[in-house]
Amino acid sequence: MVVVGFFSVKQKDFAALMDAAASALTARGARVVGRIVQRRGVSDGGVAKMSRPFSSRTLLRYGKVREAADLCERTAADAAVFLTPLTQRQRRVLTEMLGRRALSLAETEAEAERA
């Protein structure tokens, strides 16, 4: 699995959050093969937009999605797990763009509880 995080530049502990997610997935038997981080700083629209996604379709910028797709392909990852909750549309679009399942960390936790 590739772990993908989207964080505001104000979120200083993003590395610890990525580590915790990777540890949680590993504890459930997943093999974490890579990580991708997209940081959002102050941009057009100012501070009010810092916690909003870059794209309502993909959450991330297109280049970062391509980077994630390349990493998934190179590492033969089964899925991409996003720390941020995904909408149904984002899940569908990202699954198509990445060429493998895209899901949120919360979804993996729910699946583990059902199993």
C-alpha positions as CSV (number, residue, x, y, z in Angstrom):
1,M,0.0,0.0,0.0
2,V,1.0,3.6,-0.6
3,V,0.1,6.0,2.2
4,V,-1.0,9.4,0.9
5,G,-1.4,12.5,3.1
6,F,-2.8,15.9,2.3
7,F,-1.9,18.5,5.0
8,S,-2.2,22.3,5.5
9,V,1.2,23.9,6.0
10,K,-0.1,24.8,9.4
11,Q,-0.1,21.1,10.3
12,K,3.4,20.7,11.7
13,D,3.1,17.1,12.9
14,F,2.3,15.6,9.4
15,A,5.3,13.3,9.5
16,A,4.1,11.7,12.8
17,L,0.6,11.3,11.4
18,M,2.0,9.5,8.3
19,D,4.1,7.3,10.6
20,A,1.1,6.5,12.7
21,A,-1.0,5.6,9.7
22,A,1.8,3.4,8.3
23,S,2.1,1.6,11.6
24,A,-1.6,1.1,11.9
25,L,-1.7,-0.4,8.4
26,T,1.3,-2.6,9.1
27,A,-0.3,-3.9,12.4
28,R,-3.3,-5.0,10.3
29,G,-1.0,-7.0,8.0
30,A,-0.6,-4.5,5.2
31,R,2.7,-3.9,3.4
32,V,3.4,-0.2,3.2
33,V,5.7,0.4,0.2
34,G,5.7,4.1,-0.1
35,R,4.4,7.5,1.0
36,I,3.3,10.6,-0.8
37,V,2.6,14.0,0.9
38,Q,0.9,17.0,-0.5
39,R,1.2,20.2,1.6
40,R,-1.0,23.2,1.0
41,G,0.4,26.6,1.9
42,V,-1.2,30.0,1.6
43,S,-2.3,30.5,-2.0
44,D,-4.9,32.3,-3.9
45,G,-7.8,32.9,-1.5
46,G,-5.5,33.2,1.4
47,V,-5.5,31.4,4.7
48,A,-9.2,30.5,4.5
49,K,-8.4,27.9,1.8
50,M,-5.4,26.2,3.5
51,S,-7.4,23.2,4.7
52,R,-9.4,22.8,1.5
53,P,-8.4,20.3,-1.2
54,F,-6.6,21.4,-4.3
55,S,-9.2,19.6,-6.4
56,S,-12.7,18.5,-5.5
57,R,-12.2,15.5,-7.9
58,T,-8.8,14.3,-6.7
59,L,-8.0,16.1,-3.4
60,L,-4.4,16.6,-4.6
61,R,-2.9,18.5,-7.5
62,Y,-2.7,16.6,-10.8
63,G,1.1,16.3,-10.6
64,K,1.0,14.8,-7.1
65,V,-1.7,12.3,-8.3
66,R,0.7,11.3,-11.2
67,E,3.5,10.9,-8.7
68,A,1.3,8.6,-6.6
69,A,0.3,6.6,-9.6
70,D,4.0,6.2,-10.6
71,L,4.9,5.1,-7.1
72,C,2.0,2.6,-7.0
73,E,3.1,1.2,-10.4
74,R,6.8,0.9,-9.5
75,T,6.1,-0.8,-6.2
76,A,3.1,-2.9,-7.3
77,A,1.1,-1.5,-4.5
78,D,-2.4,-3.0,-4.0
79,A,-4.0,0.2,-3.0
80,A,-3.5,3.9,-2.1
81,V,-4.6,4.8,1.4
82,F,-5.4,8.5,2.1
83,L,-5.3,9.9,5.6
84,T,-8.0,12.4,4.6
85,P,-11.5,11.0,4.2
86,L,-12.5,10.7,0.5
87,T,-15.9,11.4,-1.1
88,Q,-17.4,8.7,-3.3
89,R,-16.4,10.8,-6.3
90,Q,-12.8,11.3,-5.2
91,R,-12.6,7.5,-4.5
92,R,-13.9,6.7,-7.9
93,V,-11.7,9.2,-9.8
94,L,-8.6,8.4,-7.8
95,T,-9.1,4.6,-8.3
96,E,-9.3,5.2,-12.0
97,M,-6.2,7.5,-12.1
98,L,-4.1,5.4,-9.9
99,G,-5.0,2.1,-11.5
100,R,-5.7,0.5,-8.2
101,R,-8.1,1.0,-5.3
102,A,-8.1,4.3,-3.5
103,L,-9.6,4.5,0.0
104,S,-9.3,6.4,3.2
105,L,-7.6,5.3,6.4
106,A,-11.0,5.3,8.1
107,E,-12.3,2.9,5.5
108,T,-9.5,0.4,6.2
109,E,-10.2,0.6,9.9
110,A,-13.9,-0.1,9.3
111,E,-13.0,-3.1,7.0
112,A,-10.6,-4.4,9.7
113,E,-13.4,-4.3,12.3
114,R,-15.8,-6.1,10.0
115,A,-13.3,-8.9,9.3
